[in-house]
Amino acid sequence: MAVLSVCENILEVGAAHPDRVLFDSLMPTPHGTTYNAYLVTGKEKTALIDAVDPDKIDVLMENLKEAGVSRIDYLIHLHTEQDHSGTSKAVLKKFPMAQLVASKKVQELLETHVHIDPSTVHVVDEDDTLDLGGLTLQFKLIPFAHWPDNTMVWLPEERVLFSSDLFGSHYATQKIFSTSSSELRFAAKTYYAEIMMPFRNKIVDYVSKVRDLNPRMIAPAHGPVWYDPEIILERYERWTSPMVKRMVTIPYISMHDSTRQIVERLAVRLSREGISVICRDLGQELDSLTVETGHFITDLVDAAAVIMATPTVLGGPHPNVAYAALIANAIRPQPRFFGIVGSFGWASQAVKTLDSLTGNIKAERLEPLMIKGLPTEEDMNRIDAMAFDLAMKIKALPDLIR
């Protein structure tokens, strides 16, 4: 990733990582990601906002060299995770005159995660400022977007907001500004689902806070700069709203075709009632578990209902379905309805286990439907009835449908 100009006084000097396929050993990143570091140059002083992942320190140093940087007055950390702060010591070694600047919570976590002496950190609080000479950096605290330490920096003279992880996307590109690409917009939605959705109630307030600032551009820590903030702000307002779509998402796996038959019948009957259905096969390919679970999590931004479909393995749910349930529970989605269907050979505790794994999903629980062996015609009629009842429930949500 080369040095890129955001505007006259701001350069992006971070690194792209297009071949990164998994983030946090959890989230699929089919378009890679970037670790954005912004160099802001005033008439008197220069600030570097965030650094890069340790794997990309050489790129950051080369970009600073290419930008002709011989002095950094402030190294600002908006968030502690190592993809932003893991190269702090290397930057400070190269630029020993730089003052490390961070919020109190970042200061605390830098000591824990990067072993930086807290006494070396200049601590800032809400609305504190740094004067660079003609340019002012003003700090805005946004705890739990998505860590307790997240901070934004507002540059009023240029009306540019450095938003930390908020409004980011795992999307590697050689272009500095966002495009109208559907790929990028889906990457931003996936990023929101996996990182920001668990903190939806706080994100609502932060979007409002950003609206009040009325930024000309939003520069996140990952992905392109939003040259038109309305693109991402409008989406965040939609994603954080209580509104859902007439959509059901069904993560499933099938061992001997019984569960697949249940899922196919359910999907067909729901579709006939005008309900959109997305089925996520968690075991079709070797990498289906991570990839399809990632897609399932993105579905949860919009889904009115979730139906988890599992065969019984050693008395409980298939481990792939249990994994998807555990992830879904962690991100705290807000579907209106939640159900469990599946099959078993002689006995099953799958429903009990999946219920225990999804306590954070505060949705109306549907009557479970577990079928012994291959579905019979009578079983198919039970599936049809479940599909009809669920469709009627979803259609009864006119004020919550977007």
N, C-alpha and C positions, 0 to 999 in steps of 0.2 A: 504494500500500500504506500503510494508516494505521498509527498506533502501536498495537501489539498487546501485551497483557500475557501474559507466560509464567508468572509467579507474582508475589508481592508485591514483590520487589526487582529483577525483571528485565523489561525491555521490549524488544520487537523493533522497531527503528526503521529498518530497511533498506528496500529497494525491490523491488517486483514488476516483472517485465518479461514480461507475458503474450503480447506479440506478437513475441517473439524466436523465430524459426523455425529458427535454426542457431547452434550454439555452437562456438566455436573454428573457425569456417568449415568445420566438419567434421560435427558431430553434429546430427541433426535433433532439434528440441525442439518437438514438436507442442503441448505444453501450456505453452510458455514456460519461464521460470525465475524465481527470486528471488535477490537478493543480500542475505543476512541480516546485520544488524548488531545486536548485543545490548548494551543499556545496563544495567549492573549497578550498583546504588546501595547503598553501605553507609552506616553512620552518619557516617563521616568523609570518604570519598572515593568518586568515581564513575569507572567504567571503561567505555570503549566497545570492544567486542570486534569487530574488523574494520570496514571501511567498505563502500563499494559501488562498482559499475562507474562510470566517469566519466560515462557517459550519464545516470546517475541521481543525480548530486550534488544537484540541486535537491530531489529527494524526500527524501534524507537530511537536508538542512538544514531543510526544512519540518517533518519529523517530530521533529527535535531541538527545534525551536521549540515545536511543539505539546506536547511532553513537558515543557516548561518548563525545559530544560537551559540553565543559564548558565555552567556550569563542567564541564569534563572533566579529571580528574586523570591518567588513563592512556588512551592509545590503543594497544590491543594488536592486533598483527597475527599471526595464526596461520599465514599462508601468503602468498606474495608475489604471486601472479598478480593482474593489474590489476583483475579484477572484485572483488577484496577490498582491494587497496591503492592502486588508481589515483587515489583521491581523498584520499590521506593529506595531501598538502600543503594542500589546501583545508580539511580539518578542522583541521589545526594552525594555519592562518592564522586561522580563526574562533575557535579555542580555544588561544591561544599558551601558556597555562600547562600544557597537556597534555604528559606525558612519553611518548614513543614507546617501547613495550616489545615485544621480540621475541626469539626464539632466535638463536643465533649464525648459523645458516644463513639465517634470514630476514633478519637484518641484512646479510649479504653480498649476498643477492639483491636487497634493496631498493635498494642502491647501483647495481646493474647495471640493474635494470628500471624503477625509479622515480626514480633519481638523488637518493636521500636520503643525506645525509652520515652515515656510520656512527657518527661520534662523538656524534651526537644520540640514538642508540638505547641504551636500557638493556637489556642482554643478560641473558636468563634461561636456565637449564639445567633438566634433569630434576628435578622435585619442588621447584624454587624457588617461592616464594609472594609474593603481594602482599596486604597487609592493608588492606581497605577500611573497617574498623571494624565488627566483628560478622560480616563476610563475608570469606572467604579464597579467593583465586584461586591454584590450584596447577597448575603447568605439566607437561604430559606430552608427550614427544617421540614422534612417529610418522613418522619419515622414510620417504619413498617411499609415502605414501598421499595423493597420488600423485606429489608432488614431493619432493626431498630435504629440504624445509624444513617439512613439515606438523607442526603442533603442536596439542595439545588443551589445554583449560583445564577443570579440575575445581573445582566449587564445592561443597565437602563439606557446608556447613550446609544447603543446599537439595537436595543430591544431584542437581545438574544438571551434565551434561557438555556442554561446547561442543566439538564434534568436528571442526571445520574441514570439509574436503570429505568426509571419511569419513562414511558413512551418509546422504549427501545425495540429492537427487532434483531433476531439472529439471522443476519442477511449480509453476506460479504459482497462487496462491490467496489469497483475502482472509482465510482462516482461519489461525490460528496453529498449531493442532494437526493432526496427521495424522488421516485418516478411514479407514474400512474400504473406501474406493473401490478397485476393481480397477485403475482408471486410475493412481492414485497408486502402487500397489504395482508395476505394470508399469513406471512411470517410474523407480522406485527400482532395478528390475532392469536396465533399459536403462542407467542411470547407472553402476551397478556394472560392467556389461559393458564399457562404453566407457572408463571412467576407472580403475577399481580392479582389474579382472581381470588386467592385465599384472603386477600386484604381489601376486598371490594369496598367495604364501608368506608375505609380510610381513603381509598383511591378516589371515591366520589368527591370528598372534600378537597383533595389535592387538584383534581381537574378544575374545580371551581376556583381554587386559589390561582391556578395558571390563567384561567379566563380573566380574572381581575387584572393580571399583569398585562394581558393583551400582547403577547410576544410577536415579533416579526418572524422569528425562526425559533425552533426548538432543536437543541443539539443534545441527543441522548448519548449514553455511554456505549451503546451497541447499535450498529446499523446506521443508515444514512440520516442526515439532518433533514428535518421536516421544514422545507422552505415555505410551505403553506400549513401552519399549525392546525387549521380547521380540519384538514384531512384526518389527523390522528385524534384531535380533541372530540370531534363528532363521534368517532368510533368508540372512544373510551366512554363517552356518555351513554351510548347505546349498550355497550357490553356490560356496564355496571348497573344498568337499570333493571327493575324487576320484570321487565318484559321478556317473553320467550317466543319461540316460533312453534308452529304446529309440526313439531319434529320429535321423533323418537330415535334414540341411539341405542344400539344393541351390541355390546361387546360379547363375543362368544368364542367357544372352541368346541369342537366335536371330535370324539374318539372313534365311535363306531356308527356314526350317522344319525343317531337318535336325536341329539341336540340340534344338529343341522336341520333336520326335518321340522322340528319345533320352531326354530328361528325363521325358516323360509315361509312356513304357513302363517306365522304371526306377521311377518313383513308384508306378505301379499294381502292379508285381510285388512291390515291398517292402511295400506296404500289405497285399497278400494274405498275406504272411508275418507279419503282426501288428506291423510296424514303422511308427511314425508318420513321415510325410514332410512337410517344409515346403519348398516351392519358392519362390524369390525371383527374380522377373523383374526384372533390372537395367535393362531398356530399354523397358518398356511405356509409360511416360509420360515427359514431359520431366524430371520431378524424381525418377524412379525410382532413379537411380544413388545419390543421397544417402539417400533414404528407405528403399529396400529394402536397401541395404548396412547401414544402421542396424539394421533388423530382423534381418538376417543375423547381425550381431555379437551381438545379444541371444540369438539361437538358440544361439550357441556356448557360452553358460553351461551348457546342458543336453545338447547334441548328442553322441551316441555316435559319429557319423560325419559327415564333410563330403565332399560330392562337388561339385567345381567343373566346370561344364559350359560349354564355349565353342566357338564356331565359330573358324575360323582367319582372321586378318586380316593380310595382308602377311607371312605366314609364322609369325606368333605368335598368342597369345591375343587375343581381343577386348579393347580397352582397359578396358571396364567390368568385365570379369571380373578383369583384372590389378589394377585398383583395389581390388576387393573382397579379392583375395588379399593385396595389400600391407597393407591395414588389418587383416585377420585375423592376418597374421604379426606385426604390431606389438603386438597385444593378447595374444599368446601363449596361446591357448586350449588345452584339454587333451582334445580328442576322442580316441577310441581308434583310429579309422581315418580315412584321408584318401585320396580318389581323384580322378581327373581323367577326364572323358569329353568327347566333342565330335565335331566334324566338320571336314572339310577338302576343298578342291577338287582339289588335285594334290599338295601336300606340306605338312608342318606341323612347326614347332618349338614348338608351344603347350605340350606337356607339359614339355619341357626348361625353358622360360621360367617356367611356373607352379611347377615344382619349385624353381627358384632363388629365386623370390619368397616361398616359404613354409617356409624352413629352420627357423624357430622353432616350427613346429607339429610337435611330437614325437609323431607317431602312426604306426601301422603303415601303410605305403604300399601301396595296392591296385594291382593291375596296371592301367595306363591302358587306356582303350578309346576310340580315335579311329577314326571311320568316314568313309570316302570317299564324299562325295555323300549322297543320300537313303538312309536305312537300307533294306536288303533284308530278306527274311524270315530269311536266315542271320544278318544283323546283329542282328535282333530276338532271335534265339535266344541270341546272345552277351550281349545286355543282360540277358535273363532269367537266364542263368547267373551273371552278375555280381551281380544282385539277390539271388539265392538264396544265393550264397556269403557276401555281406555280411550278410544276415539271420541266417545261422547263426553267423557270428562275433559279432554283437551278442547273440544269444540265449545265447551261451556265456559271457556276462559276468554271471552271476547275483549275484555278490557286489559288483558295482559298479553295479547298477541301482537307481535310486531311484524 
